[in-house]
Amino acid sequence: MTDREKDREHSNGEPPYMYIPEEQRNEEQGMAIPTPPFELTKNTDKPGKTQVRKESAKDDVIPDSLDEVFERLENEVGYKVSFDIVVREMTFGDRRVAFFYMNGLAKDTILTEVLKRLTYLQPDEVTGDAFHEFMNLYVPAAQVEKKEKWNEMLTFVLSGATAMFIDKEPNVIIIDAKAFPARNPEEPSLERVVRGSRDGFVETMMMNVSLVRRRLRDPQLRYELVRVGERTQSDICIAYINDLADPELVKSIKDKIELVHIDGLPLADKQLEEATVQRGWNPFPLVRYSERPDVVAAHLLEGSVVVFVDTSPSAMILPTTFFDLIQHAEENRQTPFIGTYLRWVRFLGIFSSLFLLPLWLLFVIHPELKPQALGFLGPEKIGKLPLIVQFLIVEVGVDLMRLASVHTPSTLATAVSLVAAIMVGDIAVKTGLFINEVILYMAIAAVGMFATPSYELGLANRIVRLILILAVSIFHVPGFIVATTAILMLLCMQRSFNRPYMWPFIPFDYRAMWNIIVRKPVLKNRTRPNLLRPQQSDKMPRSE
């Protein structure tokens, strides 16, 4: 049994995926990575273990007999068992021909036109080299490709293409006639803008890359396709601008994706992130997600690398920093002055969601620390429950209302949320369980969390707030200082594809930090971020 087969074995029923470390890259690159589908054989010695896949070079050859093709399709794919597998056999000229495709993934109008054209063939028009004539003369399709391996053919067909078998020919013609189920582009719910485009990514990768290509008519824009997942064979597109992006960054991302060994990616980009970027229990996101093609195009022009995963309506922007996650497209849709103002308001909301509750609790525990101007802070009476218990209950209550609004029908979500917030909060205060200030400051902190552009960062900030509240309640002033310092050190130690997570704050870059604090006019923003190490640092020619 090979090392990869041992890695795939698991006894706890969890998906057997793992990330191969950098030090094993040379060994892995020397190994042939099998391409599914495979012939499955059960391991009867160890019940409950994952089935071991075996294949041979002989099994990867396309049979030259249609009868053998039909037999292999029945045994390996489930032909005549799965209702969505279609095999259409016909005779054109004097040759038997069979079309193999997935019903629902193939475009029937294109296949109908192909069949119409082939029905006019006469026996004397098909000579000995029938494969060459069908592929280059008679199949009226825009994209056709020759395949010589069985597994490659199956991968293409399961991805939506159509395979055309010709009797007595050991090759197959792949016709690109795909028709994926897709919805129309809509504005993303998490990245809405007052002015700007209303199109967003959908679950079809081809449409997503086309939305970006429409905005970037640059011949240097590259879309490299790889497949991950031995069973799902998920399509992953790595997008970058060839003469802008750092070649080492592109190579690093490609290597990490190609070295992911996993059964499949049914959850698309999130599972890919955990297998390549995210490590440990760090709650902070190391990847920025975006569902807007204009945001993705802007980052590509900066020198970033973008990863699209088929079936996902969002794209991963790599690498990313903490300050990238707190910026929004709305700031660039307004004038520089208004955009700067909106950015400061957002920063204030995020800062309040982190430190407002811990600082208020600290001032309540130690009133002598309050400045005279803040003498009005603090409750007149604590209530029936300790303050720390009130904070924890309110934190959990806000999460419960958020989850309830997600699972409530959209027509009732707003009404239910308002009624729950008003009734629960009002009754809790009147009964003496909570005090008014706890409800007030928790509401401000919740607003700051929802004002965070990155949903993942907002959830991470909530965990940080809970840690600070617990540290203040137990250790008071030293707890607040130590917890804040520890979290800041954790952020400074994080790296996203070998880029510092807290750049440009640490390491400090004055110009880049000024660009974060102030939304500069577009003609004044002439250089690309040094963090990305772009091949061309200037965005536009400098005036002499």
Kinemage of the C-alpha trace (Angstrom):
@kinemage 1
@onewidth
@group {chain A} dominant
@subgroup {mainchain}
@vectorlist {calphas} color= white
{ca met a 1} P 0.000 0.000 0.000
{ca thr a 2} L 1.375 3.417 -0.958
{ca asp a 3} L 1.721 6.359 1.439
{ca arg a 4} L -1.142 8.183 -0.239
{ca glu a 5} L -3.426 5.157 0.200
{ca lys a 6} L -2.500 5.025 3.887
{ca asp a 7} L -3.298 8.715 4.238
{ca arg a 8} L -6.720 8.173 2.693
{ca glu a 9} L -7.584 5.489 5.223
{ca his a 10} L -9.558 6.807 8.177
{ca ser a 11} L -11.537 5.236 10.926
{ca asn a 12} L -13.618 8.107 12.270
{ca gly a 13} L -15.756 8.731 9.200
{ca glu a 14} L -14.359 12.228 8.540
{ca pro a 15} L -13.246 13.408 5.080
{ca pro a 16} L -9.630 12.247 4.632
{ca tyr a 17} L -8.057 15.442 3.406
{ca met a 18} L -4.795 16.953 4.452
{ca tyr a 19} L -2.288 19.608 3.440
{ca ile a 20} L 1.196 18.454 2.489
{ca pro a 21} L 3.919 20.616 4.151
{ca glu a 22} L 6.525 22.469 2.149
{ca glu a 23} L 9.314 20.070 3.153
{ca gln a 24} L 7.497 17.181 1.465
{ca arg a 25} L 6.845 19.031 -1.768
{ca asn a 26} L 9.779 17.564 -3.702
{ca glu a 27} L 8.740 14.033 -2.802
{ca glu a 28} L 5.086 14.640 -3.693
{ca gln a 29} L 5.887 16.295 -7.006
{ca gly a 30} L 7.759 13.153 -7.994
{ca met a 31} L 4.711 10.994 -7.399
{ca ala a 32} L 2.016 10.412 -9.963
{ca ile a 33} L -1.274 11.743 -8.634
{ca pro a 34} L -4.058 9.463 -9.888
{ca thr a 35} L -7.002 10.972 -11.653
{ca pro a 36} L -10.468 9.631 -10.774
{ca pro a 37} L -12.736 7.825 -11.421
{ca phe a 38} L -11.117 4.609 -10.158
{ca glu a 39} L -12.135 1.044 -9.761
{ca leu a 40} L -13.140 0.533 -6.130
{ca thr a 41} L -12.192 -2.575 -4.193
{ca lys a 42} L -13.397 -3.143 -0.669
{ca asn a 43} L -10.920 -3.672 2.139
{ca thr a 44} L -12.444 -6.692 3.888
{ca asp a 45} L -9.617 -7.056 6.420
{ca lys a 46} L -10.476 -3.847 8.287
{ca pro a 47} L -14.195 -3.108 8.501
{ca gly a 48} L -15.133 0.548 8.464
{ca lys a 49} L -12.040 1.608 6.561
{ca thr a 50} L -12.174 3.685 3.420
{ca gln a 51} L -12.199 1.710 0.202
{ca val a 52} L -8.845 1.544 -1.541
{ca arg a 53} L -8.701 2.655 -5.140
{ca lys a 54} L -6.691 0.784 -7.705
{ca glu a 55} L -6.035 1.418 -11.330
{ca ser a 56} L -3.717 0.225 -14.054
{ca ala a 57} L -2.432 1.635 -17.305
{ca lys a 58} L -4.517 -0.912 -19.196
{ca asp a 59} L -7.718 0.300 -17.560
{ca asp a 60} L -6.968 3.856 -18.665
{ca val a 61} L -7.065 2.961 -22.365
{ca ile a 62} L -10.215 3.747 -24.326
{ca pro a 63} L -11.642 0.548 -25.878
{ca asp a 64} L -11.898 0.510 -29.669
{ca ser a 65} L -15.163 -1.416 -29.526
{ca leu a 66} L -18.426 0.312 -28.655
{ca asp a 67} L -19.688 -2.823 -26.934
{ca glu a 68} L -16.711 -2.721 -24.569
{ca val a 69} L -17.341 0.990 -24.022
{ca phe a 70} L -20.949 0.318 -23.027
{ca glu a 71} L -19.852 -2.437 -20.659
{ca arg a 72} L -17.313 -0.200 -18.919
{ca leu a 73} L -19.864 2.604 -18.614
{ca glu a 74} L -22.272 0.198 -16.919
{ca asn a 75} L -19.649 -1.069 -14.482
{ca glu a 76} L -17.838 2.181 -13.642
{ca val a 77} L -20.294 5.039 -14.107
{ca gly a 78} L -23.680 3.471 -13.519
{ca tyr a 79} L -25.063 3.582 -17.047
{ca lys a 80} L -28.577 2.059 -17.096
{ca val a 81} L -28.782 2.680 -13.336
{ca ser a 82} L -28.439 6.461 -12.971
{ca phe a 83} L -31.226 8.160 -14.888
{ca asp a 84} L -29.142 11.243 -15.777
{ca ile a 85} L -26.518 9.266 -17.723
{ca val a 86} L -27.336 9.285 -21.430
{ca val a 87} L -25.720 7.208 -24.169
{ca arg a 88} L -27.034 7.863 -27.698
{ca glu a 89} L -25.939 5.347 -30.313
{ca met a 90} L -26.328 6.103 -34.030
{ca thr a 91} L -24.771 5.154 -37.358
{ca phe a 92} L -23.245 7.832 -39.586
{ca gly a 93} L -21.972 6.653 -42.945
{ca asp a 94} L -21.009 3.095 -42.187
{ca arg a 95} L -19.609 3.744 -38.680
{ca arg a 96} L -21.323 3.201 -35.346
{ca val a 97} L -21.062 6.270 -33.167
{ca ala a 98} L -22.116 6.781 -29.528
{ca phe a 99} L -22.561 10.047 -27.621
{ca phe a 100} L -22.052 9.911 -23.861
{ca tyr a 101} L -23.128 12.867 -21.695
{ca met a 102} L -24.888 13.895 -18.499
{ca asn a 103} L -28.484 14.946 -18.901
{ca gly a 104} L -28.836 18.400 -17.379
{ca leu a 105} L -25.185 19.370 -17.911
{ca ala a 106} L -25.118 19.119 -21.714
{ca lys a 107} L -26.555 21.732 -24.051
{ca asp a 108} L -29.091 19.817 -26.125
{ca thr a 109} L -29.378 22.465 -28.848
{ca ile a 110} L -25.688 22.131 -29.747
{ca leu a 111} L -25.860 18.334 -29.733
{ca thr a 112} L -28.956 18.433 -31.942
{ca glu a 113} L -27.105 20.539 -34.504
{ca val a 114} L -24.187 18.097 -34.415
{ca leu a 115} L -26.530 15.177 -35.030
{ca lys a 116} L -28.268 17.004 -37.898
{ca arg a 117} L -24.970 17.602 -39.657
{ca leu a 118} L -23.770 14.020 -39.200
{ca thr a 119} L -26.995 12.492 -40.528
{ca tyr a 120} L -26.119 13.760 -44.006
{ca leu a 121} L -22.974 11.621 -44.173
{ca gln a 122} L -22.864 8.893 -46.823
{ca pro a 123} L -20.882 5.645 -46.484
{ca asp a 124} L -18.397 6.685 -49.170
{ca glu a 125} L -17.590 9.911 -47.248
{ca val a 126} L -16.120 8.027 -44.290
{ca thr a 127} L -12.793 6.414 -45.216
{ca gly a 128} L -10.317 4.439 -43.157
{ca asp a 129} L -9.206 7.395 -41.016
{ca ala a 130} L -12.674 8.010 -39.657
{ca phe a 131} L -11.530 9.680 -36.423
{ca his a 132} L -9.599 12.386 -38.265
{ca glu a 133} L -12.502 13.070 -40.618
{ca phe a 134} L -15.131 13.265 -37.874
{ca met a 135} L -13.030 15.562 -35.718
{ca asn a 136} L -11.721 17.921 -38.398
{ca leu a 137} L -14.422 17.822 -41.061
{ca tyr a 138} L -17.817 16.633 -39.917
{ca val a 139} L -18.440 17.620 -36.254
{ca pro a 140} L -19.835 21.198 -36.381
{ca ala a 141} L -18.818 22.305 -32.860
{ca ala a 142} L -16.713 25.282 -31.868
{ca gln a 143} L -14.620 23.432 -29.285
{ca val a 144} L -13.573 19.821 -29.820
{ca glu a 145} L -10.659 17.962 -28.310
{ca lys a 146} L -9.034 14.570 -28.739
{ca lys a 147} L -8.581 12.372 -25.669
{ca glu a 148} L -6.719 9.079 -25.457
{ca lys a 149} L -7.246 8.184 -21.758
{ca trp a 150} L -10.401 6.807 -20.225
{ca asn a 151} L -10.121 8.671 -16.923
{ca glu a 152} L -9.588 12.011 -18.632
{ca met a 153} L -12.656 11.379 -20.765
{ca leu a 154} L -14.768 10.604 -17.690
{ca thr a 155} L -13.580 13.752 -15.939
{ca phe a 156} L -14.591 15.916 -18.886
{ca val a 157} L -17.990 14.264 -19.255
{ca leu a 158} L -18.735 14.546 -15.540
{ca ser a 159} L -17.820 18.226 -15.870
{ca gly a 160} L -20.496 18.748 -18.530
{ca ala a 161} L -18.802 17.913 -21.827
{ca thr a 162} L -19.968 15.252 -24.310
{ca ala a 163} L -17.847 12.297 -25.388
{ca met a 164} L -18.198 10.980 -28.946
{ca phe a 165} L -17.036 7.378 -29.413
{ca ile a 166} L -16.398 5.949 -32.873
{ca asp a 167} L -16.386 2.196 -33.350
{ca lys a 168} L -12.935 0.705 -34.102
{ca glu a 169} L -11.203 3.914 -32.913
{ca pro a 170} L -9.154 3.891 -29.650
{ca asn a 171} L -9.659 7.633 -29.143
{ca val a 172} L -12.605 9.820 -28.228
{ca ile a 173} L -13.787 13.270 -29.313
{ca ile a 174} L -14.708 15.640 -26.475
{ca ile a 175} L -17.347 18.199 -27.508
{ca asp a 176} L -17.574 21.216 -25.236
{ca ala a 177} L -21.352 21.617 -25.112
{ca lys a 178} L -22.020 22.541 -21.487
{ca ala a 179} L -25.153 24.023 -19.970
{ca phe a 180} L -24.696 24.398 -16.222
{ca pro a 181} L -27.654 25.313 -14.020
{ca ala a 182} L -27.111 29.001 -13.237
{ca arg a 183} L -28.897 32.033 -11.875
{ca asn a 184} L -28.622 35.602 -13.118
{ca pro a 185} L -26.025 37.898 -11.536
{ca glu a 186} L -27.434 39.853 -8.589
{ca glu a 187} L -25.995 42.397 -6.200
{ca pro a 188} L -24.277 40.654 -3.262
{ca ser a 189} L -26.170 41.062 -0.003
{ca leu a 190} L -22.981 41.577 2.052
{ca glu a 191} L -21.333 44.143 -0.254
{ca arg a 192} L -24.121 46.494 -1.254
{ca val a 193} L -23.315 50.002 -2.481
{ca val a 194} L -25.497 53.067 -2.989
{ca arg a 195} L -23.982 53.759 -6.399
{ca gly a 196} L -22.224 51.213 -8.513
{ca ser a 197} L -22.717 48.003 -10.405
{ca arg a 198} L -25.450 45.632 -9.340
{ca asp a 199} L -23.925 42.447 -10.725
{ca gly a 200} L -22.287 39.866 -8.505
{ca phe a 201} L -20.757 36.453 -8.775
{ca val a 202} L -22.904 33.344 -9.169
{ca glu a 203} L -22.272 29.630 -8.660
{ca thr a 204} L -20.985 29.123 -12.230
{ca met a 205} L -17.256 29.791 -12.522
{ca met a 206} L -17.347 30.555 -16.249
{ca met a 207} L -19.746 33.418 -15.685
{ca asn a 208} L -17.651 34.743 -12.799
{ca val a 209} L -14.425 34.890 -14.766
{ca ser a 210} L -16.336 36.494 -17.665
{ca leu a 211} L -17.609 39.268 -15.356
{ca val a 212} L -14.012 40.034 -14.391
{ca arg a 213} L -12.743 39.766 -17.985
{ca arg a 214} L -15.377 42.284 -19.006
{ca arg a 215} L -13.771 44.828 -16.665
{ca leu a 216} L -10.151 43.863 -17.373
{ca arg a 217} L -9.542 43.763 -21.117
{ca asp a 218} L -5.876 43.137 -20.507
{ca pro a 219} L -4.158 40.474 -22.621
{ca gln a 220} L -1.885 39.809 -19.637
{ca leu a 221} L -4.792 38.559 -17.517
{ca arg a 222} L -4.297 34.851 -16.933
{ca tyr a 223} L -6.821 32.199 -15.882
{ca glu a 224} L -5.099 28.936 -14.944
{ca leu a 225} L -7.349 25.947 -14.264
{ca val a 226} L -6.543 23.135 -11.838
{ca arg a 227} L -8.697 20.395 -10.343
{ca val a 228} L -8.811 19.374 -6.698
{ca gly a 229} L -10.695 16.487 -5.141
{ca glu a 230} L -10.319 12.870 -6.132
{ca arg a 231} L -14.080 12.398 -6.268
{ca thr a 232} L -15.505 15.852 -6.935
{ca gln a 233} L -12.781 17.019 -9.364
{ca ser a 234} L -13.681 20.622 -8.478
{ca asp a 235} L -12.557 23.232 -10.986
{ca ile a 236} L -10.344 25.925 -9.448
{ca cys a 237} L -9.224 28.989 -11.390
{ca ile a 238} L -6.134 30.973 -10.376
{ca ala a 239} L -6.391 34.499 -11.793
{ca tyr a 240} L -3.584 37.073 -11.972
{ca ile a 241} L -2.116 39.675 -14.283
{ca asn a 242} L 1.059 38.197 -15.706
{ca asp a 243} L 3.210 41.334 -15.777
{ca leu a 244} L 1.989 42.671 -12.402
{ca ala a 245} L 1.668 39.805 -9.925
{ca asp a 246} L 4.720 38.520 -8.099
{ca pro a 247} L 5.767 35.257 -9.829
{ca glu a 248} L 6.833 33.727 -6.507
{ca leu a 249} L 3.418 34.494 -5.018
{ca val a 250} L 1.639 32.893 -7.979
{ca lys a 251} L 3.860 29.820 -7.797
{ca ser a 252} L 3.347 29.488 -4.040
{ca ile a 253} L -0.437 29.588 -4.381
{ca lys a 254} L -0.411 27.086 -7.241
{ca asp a 255} L 1.863 24.702 -5.374
{ca lys a 256} L -0.249 24.758 -2.216
{ca ile a 257} L -3.435 24.117 -4.156
{ca glu a 258} L -1.944 21.305 -6.213
{ca leu a 259} L -0.604 19.595 -3.084
{ca val a 260} L -4.026 19.362 -1.444
{ca his a 261} L -5.120 15.732 -1.204
{ca ile a 262} L -8.817 15.529 -0.458
{ca asp a 263} L -11.797 13.440 -1.470
{ca gly a 264} L -13.750 16.499 -2.575
{ca leu a 265} L -14.661 20.139 -2.055
{ca pro a 266} L -18.465 20.124 -1.706
{ca leu a 267} L -18.230 23.327 0.359
{ca ala a 268} L -16.046 24.911 -2.324
{ca asp a 269} L -13.787 27.818 -1.381
{ca lys a 270} L -14.111 27.503 2.403
{ca gln a 271} L -12.726 23.958 2.416
{ca leu a 272} L -9.992 25.002 0.001
{ca glu a 273} L -9.032 27.849 2.340
{ca glu a 274} L -8.762 25.523 5.337
{ca ala a 275} L -6.644 23.090 3.341
{ca thr a 276} L -4.194 25.700 2.040
{ca val a 277} L -4.222 28.837 4.202
{ca gln a 278} L -6.011 28.501 7.519
{ca arg a 279} L -4.080 26.659 10.229
{ca gly a 280} L -4.846 26.006 13.863
{ca trp a 281} L -7.679 27.599 15.819
{ca asn a 282} L -6.929 31.194 14.894
{ca pro a 283} L -10.366 32.909 14.536
{ca phe a 284} L -9.128 35.735 12.293
{ca pro a 285} L -9.632 35.238 8.542
{ca leu a 286} L -6.449 35.060 6.487
{ca val a 287} L -8.356 35.301 3.192
{ca arg a 288} L -10.605 38.043 1.895
{ca tyr a 289} L -13.796 36.924 0.183
{ca ser a 290} L -15.590 39.105 -2.330
{ca glu a 291} L -18.703 38.610 -4.418
{ca arg a 292} L -18.217 41.773 -6.488
{ca pro a 293} L -16.377 41.557 -9.841
{ca asp a 294} L -15.346 45.229 -9.644
{ca val a 295} L -13.616 44.650 -6.294
{ca val a 296} L -11.825 41.594 -7.688
{ca ala a 297} L -10.731 43.535 -10.781
{ca ala a 298} L -9.377 46.343 -8.587
{ca his a 299} L -7.317 43.894 -6.527
{ca leu a 300} L -5.972 42.199 -9.646
{ca leu a 301} L -4.747 45.595 -10.848
{ca glu a 302} L -2.963 46.020 -7.514
{ca gly a 303} L -1.038 42.764 -8.098
{ca ser a 304} L -3.099 40.352 -6.003
{ca val a 305} L -3.945 36.773 -6.962
{ca val a 306} L -7.608 35.709 -7.027
{ca val a 307} L -8.865 32.131 -6.689
{ca phe a 308} L -12.260 31.103 -8.087
{ca val a 309} L -13.849 27.804 -7.085
{ca asp a 310} L -16.656 26.381 -9.158
{ca thr a 311} L -20.080 26.282 -7.411
{ca ser a 312} L -19.077 29.191 -5.153
{ca pro a 313} L -20.468 32.736 -5.627
{ca ser a 314} L -17.407 34.327 -4.030
{ca ala a 315} L -13.732 34.648 -4.864
{ca met a 316} L -10.691 34.485 -2.593
{ca ile a 317} L -8.288 37.441 -2.778
{ca leu a 318} L -4.719 36.527 -1.807
{ca pro a 319} L -2.795 37.608 0.135
{ca thr a 320} L -4.799 39.730 2.548
{ca thr a 321} L -4.197 41.854 5.634
{ca phe a 322} L -6.283 42.923 8.613
{ca phe a 323} L -6.748 46.383 7.085
{ca asp a 324} L -7.926 44.939 3.763
{ca leu a 325} L -10.801 43.304 5.621
{ca ile a 326} L -12.099 46.609 7.022
{ca gln a 327} L -12.382 48.448 3.696
{ca his a 328} L -15.496 48.577 1.539
{ca ala a 329} L -16.295 49.388 -2.075
{ca glu a 330} L -18.708 52.165 -1.001
{ca glu a 331} L -15.761 54.329 0.079
{ca asn a 332} L -14.437 54.388 -3.480
{ca arg a 333} L -17.882 55.133 -4.935
{ca gln a 334} L -18.038 58.470 -3.102
{ca thr a 335} L -15.857 61.559 -3.269
{ca pro a 336} L -12.493 61.346 -1.460
{ca phe a 337} L -13.755 63.520 1.413
{ca ile a 338} L -16.959 61.517 1.921
{ca gly a 339} L -15.102 58.252 1.401
{ca thr a 340} L -12.600 59.209 4.114
{ca tyr a 341} L -15.435 60.162 6.456
{ca leu a 342} L -17.216 56.840 5.882
{ca arg a 343} L -13.960 54.997 6.479
{ca trp a 344} L -13.401 56.770 9.800
{ca val a 345} L -16.963 56.052 10.908
{ca arg a 346} L -16.441 52.388 10.074
{ca phe a 347} L -13.141 52.325 11.985
{ca leu a 348} L -14.878 53.905 14.982
{ca gly a 349} L -17.634 51.284 14.875
{ca ile a 350} L -15.125 48.420 14.732
{ca phe a 351} L -13.103 49.918 17.582
{ca ser a 352} L -16.276 50.335 19.646
{ca ser a 353} L -17.351 46.741 19.036
{ca leu a 354} L -14.020 45.571 20.452
{ca phe a 355} L -13.303 47.846 23.418
{ca leu a 356} L -16.495 49.646 24.465
{ca leu a 357} L -17.892 46.882 26.686
{ca pro a 358} L -14.556 45.851 28.305
{ca leu a 359} L -13.663 49.483 29.098
{ca trp a 360} L -17.107 50.221 30.531
{ca leu a 361} L -16.895 47.115 32.728
{ca leu a 362} L -13.418 48.182 33.837
{ca phe a 363} L -14.684 51.653 34.833
{ca val a 364} L -17.561 50.076 36.751
{ca ile a 365} L -15.186 47.785 38.672
{ca his a 366} L -12.674 50.599 39.273
{ca pro a 367} L -14.560 53.926 39.362
{ca glu a 368} L -11.376 55.742 40.360
{ca leu a 369} L -10.015 55.195 36.856
{ca lys a 370} L -12.792 57.214 35.206
{ca pro a 371} L -11.895 60.711 33.985
{ca gln a 372} L -14.028 63.489 35.395
{ca ala a 373} L -15.656 64.031 31.995
{ca leu a 374} L -16.930 60.446 32.111
{ca gly a 375} L -18.288 60.610 35.634
{ca phe a 376} L -21.800 59.887 34.384
{ca leu a 377} L -20.783 56.380 33.331
{ca gly a 378} L -21.739 53.494 35.556
{ca pro a 379} L -25.021 52.045 36.758
{ca glu a 380} L -26.852 53.221 39.855
{ca lys a 381} L -27.707 49.604 40.689
{ca ile a 382} L -26.164 46.403 39.421
{ca gly a 383} L -29.297 44.291 39.073
{ca lys a 384} L -30.115 40.784 40.180
{ca leu a 385} L -27.354 39.193 38.086
{ca pro a 386} L -23.612 40.029 38.146
{ca leu a 387} L -22.461 42.240 35.285
{ca ile a 388} L -20.280 39.526 33.756
{ca val a 389} L -23.253 37.160 33.647
{ca gln a 390} L -25.401 39.875 32.055
{ca phe a 391} L -22.783 40.455 29.360
{ca leu a 392} L -22.471 36.760 28.555
{ca ile a 393} L -26.250 36.290 28.375
{ca val a 394} L -26.662 39.334 26.125
{ca glu a 395} L -23.815 38.178 23.838
{ca val a 396} L -25.411 34.761 23.419
{ca gly a 397} L -28.842 36.378 23.004
{ca val a 398} L -27.643 38.565 20.141
{ca asp a 399} L -26.202 35.509 18.399
{ca leu a 400} L -29.457 33.615 18.900
{ca met a 401} L -31.473 36.456 17.354
{ca arg a 402} L -29.052 36.628 14.443
{ca leu a 403} L -29.335 32.891 13.815
{ca ala a 404} L -33.117 33.070 14.168
{ca ser a 405} L -33.282 35.819 11.553
{ca val a 406} L -31.208 33.693 9.165
{ca his a 407} L -33.503 30.687 9.491
{ca thr a 408} L -36.737 32.704 9.502
{ca pro a 409} L -38.551 33.271 6.173
{ca ser a 410} L -37.438 36.580 4.663
{ca thr a 411} L -40.918 38.093 4.821
{ca leu a 412} L -40.974 37.639 8.605
{ca ala a 413} L -37.302 38.037 9.534
{ca thr a 414} L -37.352 41.821 10.080
{ca ala a 415} L -40.554 41.804 12.091
{ca val a 416} L -39.480 38.867 14.257
{ca ser a 417} L -36.066 40.422 14.945
{ca leu a 418} L -37.569 43.761 16.010
{ca val a 419} L -40.217 42.159 18.211
{ca ala a 420} L -37.696 39.843 19.858
{ca ala a 421} L -35.190 42.640 20.509
{ca ile a 422} L -37.758 45.072 21.933
{ca met a 423} L -39.772 42.612 23.997
{ca val a 424} L -36.857 40.605 25.381
{ca gly a 425} L -34.782 43.682 26.191
{ca asp a 426} L -37.627 45.668 27.719
{ca ile a 427} L -38.948 42.813 29.841
{ca ala a 428} L -35.450 41.841 31.007
{ca val a 429} L -34.795 45.405 32.221
{ca lys a 430} L -38.165 45.745 33.933
{ca thr a 431} L -37.757 42.476 35.797
{ca gly a 432} L -34.320 43.540 37.017
{ca leu a 433} L -32.321 40.833 35.253
{ca phe a 434} L -30.408 43.410 33.186
{ca ile a 435} L -29.636 47.087 33.499
{ca asn a 436} L -30.239 49.668 30.782
{ca glu a 437} L -26.566 50.443 30.161
{ca val a 438} L -25.715 46.816 29.412
{ca ile a 439} L -28.406 46.703 26.746
{ca leu a 440} L -27.308 50.087 25.352
{ca tyr a 441} L -23.600 49.311 25.042
{ca met a 442} L -24.253 45.824 23.749
{ca ala a 443} L -26.446 47.316 21.007
{ca ile a 444} L -23.650 49.745 20.055
{ca ala a 445} L -21.134 46.902 19.952
{ca ala a 446} L -23.489 44.810 17.787
{ca val a 447} L -23.919 47.706 15.346
{ca gly a 448} L -20.131 48.027 15.125
{ca met a 449} L -19.814 44.316 14.431
{ca phe a 450} L -22.380 44.431 11.618
{ca ala a 451} L -20.635 47.520 10.200
{ca thr a 452} L -17.511 45.410 9.629
{ca pro a 453} L -17.298 44.703 5.850
{ca ser a 454} L -15.889 41.206 6.375
{ca tyr a 455} L -18.434 38.900 7.962
{ca glu a 456} L -15.672 36.530 9.110
{ca leu a 457} L -13.740 39.385 10.766
{ca gly a 458} L -16.907 40.539 12.554
{ca leu a 459} L -17.329 37.097 14.107
{ca ala a 460} L -13.655 37.005 15.111
{ca asn a 461} L -13.980 40.432 16.752
{ca arg a 462} L -16.886 39.093 18.796
{ca ile a 463} L -14.646 36.336 20.199
{ca val a 464} L -12.000 38.951 21.007
{ca arg a 465} L -14.596 41.055 22.838
{ca leu a 466} L -15.652 38.058 24.937
{ca ile a 467} L -12.026 37.344 25.836
{ca leu a 468} L -11.467 40.963 26.902
{ca ile a 469} L -14.659 40.988 29.005
{ca leu a 470} L -13.649 37.792 30.805
{ca ala a 471} L -10.095 39.077 31.356
{ca val a 472} L -11.380 42.369 32.842
{ca ser a 473} L -13.890 40.637 35.100
{ca ile a 474} L -11.271 38.221 36.491
{ca phe a 475} L -7.974 40.160 36.458
{ca his a 476} L -9.227 43.767 36.132
{ca val a 477} L -6.637 46.235 34.742
{ca pro a 478} L -3.774 43.728 34.286
{ca gly a 479} L -6.166 41.369 32.544
{ca phe a 480} L -7.232 44.018 30.026
{ca ile a 481} L -3.626 45.006 29.283
{ca val a 482} L -2.308 41.460 28.991
{ca ala a 483} L -5.233 40.212 26.893
{ca thr a 484} L -5.027 43.176 24.497
{ca thr a 485} L -1.262 42.750 24.140
{ca ala a 486} L -1.563 39.002 23.566
{ca ile a 487} L -4.194 39.449 20.846
{ca leu a 488} L -2.122 42.139 19.129
{ca met a 489} L 0.946 39.882 19.227
{ca leu a 490} L -1.110 37.036 17.774
{ca leu a 491} L -2.183 39.253 14.891
{ca cys a 492} L 1.382 40.454 14.297
{ca met a 493} L 2.653 36.877 14.143
{ca gln a 494} L 0.109 35.838 11.514
{ca arg a 495} L 1.085 35.693 7.860
{ca ser a 496} L -0.993 35.278 4.732
{ca phe a 497} L 1.083 33.575 2.038
{ca asn a 498} L 4.286 34.822 3.661
{ca arg a 499} L 2.964 38.379 3.931
{ca pro a 500} L 2.613 40.100 7.351
{ca tyr a 501} L -1.019 40.191 8.430
{ca met a 502} L -0.816 43.584 10.199
{ca trp a 503} L 0.954 45.418 7.362
{ca pro a 504} L 1.313 48.444 7.075
{ca phe a 505} L 1.011 48.926 10.851
{ca ile a 506} L 3.620 46.256 11.615
{ca pro a 507} L 6.013 46.503 9.830
{ca phe a 508} L 5.185 50.183 9.610
{ca asp a 509} L 4.842 51.759 6.172
{ca tyr a 510} L 3.968 55.443 6.349
{ca arg a 511} L 2.623 55.857 2.809
{ca ala a 512} L 0.561 52.692 2.882
{ca met a 513} L -0.818 53.561 6.332
{ca trp a 514} L -1.825 57.000 5.080
{ca asn a 515} L -3.673 55.377 2.169
{ca ile a 516} L -5.669 53.338 4.682
{ca ile a 517} L -6.506 56.295 6.914
{ca val a 518} L -7.374 58.606 4.006
{ca arg a 519} L -9.167 57.659 0.789
{ca lys a 520} L -6.952 59.451 -1.699
{ca pro a 521} L -8.179 60.648 -5.116
{ca val a 522} L -7.605 58.111 -7.843
{ca leu a 523} L -5.056 60.266 -9.689
{ca lys a 524} L -3.076 60.747 -6.485
{ca asn a 525} L -2.874 57.034 -5.756
{ca arg a 526} L -0.031 56.280 -8.137
{ca thr a 527} L 1.751 53.297 -6.610
{ca arg a 528} L 0.795 49.725 -5.852
{ca pro a 529} L 1.196 48.249 -2.352
{ca asn a 530} L 4.728 47.128 -1.525
{ca leu a 531} L 3.297 44.160 0.329
{ca leu a 532} L 2.393 42.434 -2.946
{ca arg a 533} L 5.878 42.954 -4.454
{ca pro a 534} L 4.412 43.828 -7.867
{ca gln a 535} L 6.567 43.732 -10.966
{ca gln a 536} L 5.420 47.281 -11.788
{ca ser a 537} L 5.096 49.549 -8.765
{ca asp a 538} L 3.687 52.570 -10.635
{ca lys a 539} L 0.040 52.578 -11.679
{ca met a 540} L 0.445 55.426 -14.146
{ca pro a 541} L 3.277 57.373 -15.798
{ca arg a 542} L 4.771 60.037 -13.598
{ca ser a 543} L 4.654 63.589 -14.936
{ca glu a 544} L 8.060 65.095 -15.576
